[in-house]
Amino acid sequence: MTHTDDTPTATALLVGVDFGLPHFDTELDELAQLAQTAGLNPVARLTCKRKAPDAAMFVGSGKAEEIKEMALLHGATEVLFDQAISPAQQRNLERTLGLPVNDRTMLILQIFAQRARSHEGKLQVELARLQYLSTRLVRRWSHLERQSGGIGMRGGPGETQIELDRRMIGESIKRTRERLQKVKRQRNTQRRQRQRQQIFNVSLVGYTNAGKSTLFNSLVKARAYAADQLFATLDTTTRQLYLNNDEGLGSQISLSDTVGFIRDLPHGLVDAFEATLQEATSADLLLHVVDASHPGYPEQIAQVQSVLADIGAADVPQLLIFNKIDALEDSQRPRILQDMYMLDDLAVPRIFMSAQSGLNLDTLRQRLLQQAQAHTASLALPALDHEAL
């Protein structure tokens, strides 16, 4: 899947299989965006329906032949599946198609590997990649198993090589975990320092490409990387923000921009990014940023809620930010820029705005100031009660 600027752009045939589950992307638009983000050019798309995955090739043999013909017709150099496929299915498909086959999980891992900038981010991606490779080691490298051993050897050199590789990956996973634990301890120390200072902690969360980094930059005048693409930001950035009201009373808050979520985010990545995502679980408030111009925003909200539940942040208070309303048609734009939105049977405050243009940004600042001051007042209550006694 990797290529350099000196070689022609790799081309991909996109394949999606509808098993009747919710949120199936019939147009494979998100997979196409992921492919482009990874540097691939999607040249054709194919979808089909099945009751259940085929054990051998995920799709039936007839559909595999159709994929092969379509890839040949459009000059695809690899095939991408929108769902996760097993090592055996991947191996069998590659034999049948005569082309490299990858799935959504590997594609996301590749993007994360390209985008990670900080030491912590690189460690997290490396851990997820090693865990993914460890499940495919033996089946993918069957050519090693065919090597015969010498007289008196219990196993062939191929088997020995596989065991060596498995042990090396196991040791790499152990070392990477230990280094991540050290990073996690450092983050926890920084977090405790902020808590001792009684600073109001806010984390930006949301589906990838919802505009979190643009909003982060607008609020704190930072220069965090922001672009109209998936997973533009992987590394958590934290800045201090001081807000004033008309009376000159102000509050300091700590604002963190976190990695974007996505449908079917590989569990290995959720586990690997535990240190980063911990910012969300320990926050006093989550700014859940939504791309209001995306037709599938309700499904994207549901996916974010699912990941928040996975990492233990489901009970952290939220403020919904419906971003990019400047991208809506005039007839679709809301008349009221603040209201309530039902989120998991709970009414949650919602603000419509545009982080790009700054539309309604002052309303968000005011709301954050109110929340921060209420937080400070709540922390002062036990001391007041003690003095009253």
C-alpha positions, -999 to +999 in steps of 0.1 A: +000+000+000+029+023+004+043+043-024+066+073-030+060+105-050+083+090-077+060+062-085+025+063-101-004+066-077-016+032-066-051+025-077-077+007-056-110-012-062-133-006-033-155-035-021-183-033+004-205-062+016-240-055+030-249-080+057-280-061+067-264-043+096-270-006+103-248+021+089-238+003+057-223+028+034-239+020+001-218+045-019-185+036-001-178+073+002-160+070+035-138+042+023-130+063-007-120+092+016-099+068+037-082+055+005-074+090-008-061+100+027-037+070+025-025+081-010-046+057-030-067+065-061-101+047-060-109+038-096-140+016-091-165+006-064-185-027-060-211-036-034-230-068-028-254-083-003-248-115+017-265-131+047-232-139+063-195-138+053-181-166+033-156-185+056-130-189+028-131-156+009-156-133+027-175-131-006-185-161-026-163-175-053-185-161-081-183-126-066-145-130-062-143-137-100-164-106-106-140-085-084-110-099-103-126-089-137-135-055-125-100-049-110-085-059-144-109-037-163-101-006-143-064-012-138-067-015-100-034-024-083-051-035-050-085-043-035-098-027-004-127-041+017-149-018+038-151-045+065-125-063+085-115-096+069-097-125+086-061-136+077-073-167+060-099-147+039-072-122+030-048-150+019-074-168-002-086-136-019-050-126-028-045-161-044-077-158-064-074-122-074-037-121-079-036-087-062-029-073-027-060-073-006-064-051+025-093-042+047-106-011+065-086-019+096-052-020+078-062+012+059-068+031+091-036+018+106-017+030+075-032+065+078-024+067+115+012+056+108+015+084+082+000+110+105+015+104+139+039+132+148+046+130+185+066+103+203+034+091+220+014+090+188+041+070+171+042+045+200+004+041+199+003+035+162+032+010+164+015-010+192-017-012+171+002-022+140+022-049+158-010-063+174-026-065+139+004-082+124+007-107+151-027-122+142-017-126+106+019-139+109+015-177+103-012-176+077+003-148+057+037-164+055+027-199+044+057-200+020+079-203+050+061-234+062+068-252+029+106-251+036+118-286+046+140-292+077+173-310+079+178-345+094+171-347+131+153-313+132+119-313+149+106-286+126+117-271+094+136-238+091+104-222+080+086-231+112+116-219+132+115-186+113+078-181+120+084-188+157+113-163+157+092-137+140+063-143+164+087-140+194+102-108+180+068-092+175+058-103+210+089-087+225+083-055+204+047-054+217+060-058+253+086-030+249+061-007+232+035-013+260+061-004+286+071+028+269+034+038+266+029+031+303+057+056+310+040+082+288+007+074+305+022+080+339+036+114+327+002+123+314-015+114+347+010+135+366+002+165+343-035+158+348-032+157+385-014+190+385-042+206+365-068+191+389-049+205+419-050+239+403-087+234+400-087+242+363-118+234+343-108+207+318-126+206+284-119+180+256-129+182+220-143+149+207-162+140+175-162+121+143-131+126+121-132+157+099-160+173+119-138+204+124-124+199+159-089+212+152-104+243+134-125+250+164-095+244+187-075+270+167-103+295+167-107+293+205-070+293+216-054+310+186-031+279+183-016+265+151-027+229+154-028+212+120-063+214+105-074+202+071-104+189+052-094+153+054-098+123+077-076+120+107-058+153+101-050+153+139-038+123+158-018+138+186-036+154+216-028+191+220-037+209+252-037+247+256-048+271+284-077+294+275-087+325+296-122+337+292-136+371+303-172+383+307-186+418+304-180+425+340-143+415+337-147+383+357-129+355+340-119+318+343-091+297+330-099+265+312-077+237+298-087+228+263-076+195+246-080+185+210-082+147+206-080+122+177-112+119+157-135+088+159-148+068+129-172+040+122-156+006+130-125+021+146-103-009+152-103-020+188-066-023+187-064+015+180-089+023+208-067+002+232-034+017+219-047+053+221-059+048+257-034+073+270-046+100+246-083+092+250-078+094+287-080+132+282-117+127+274-125+104+303-110+128+328-125+159+313-151+181+331-169+188+298-168+173+264-173+195+233-188+170+210-182+185+175-206+174+147-204+182+110-239+196+106-235+196+068-229+158+066-261+139+056-252+110+079-245+131+110-269+111+133-250+079+126-217+097+132-230+110+166-240+074+174-205+061+165-189+088+188-212+078+216-202+042+212-165+049+214-170+072+244-188+043+261-159+020+252-133+042+269-154+050+299-164+086+291-201+080+286-211+099+318-189+130+311-213+160+305-214+171+269-221+202+249-230+195+213-214+218+187-231+216+153-203+229+132-201+239+095-235+255+093-220+279+067-218+249+044-256+244+046-281+257+020-300+288+032-332+268+035-314+242+058-298+267+082-313+268+117-332+300+127-324+294+164-287+289+171-291+274+205-314+246+216-315+211+232-308+178+214-319+144+226-287+123+230-292+088+244-325+098+260-309+128+276-315+165+266-281+180+258-274+217+250-266+223+214-249+253+197-250+259+159-218+276+146-190+277+121-155+274+135-141+284+101-159+317+098-163+323+136-201+325+133-216+321+168-182+315+184-189+342+210-219+322+222-197+291+227-171+312+246-198+326+269-212+291+276-177+278+284-172+307+308-205+299+326-196+262+329-161+270+342-174+295+368-201+270+379-174+243+382-152+267+404-182+275+425-190+238+431-154+232+442-157+261+467-189+248+483-174+221+506-150+248+521-179+272+526-200+245+543-171+236+566-166+273+576-204+276+583-201+247+607 
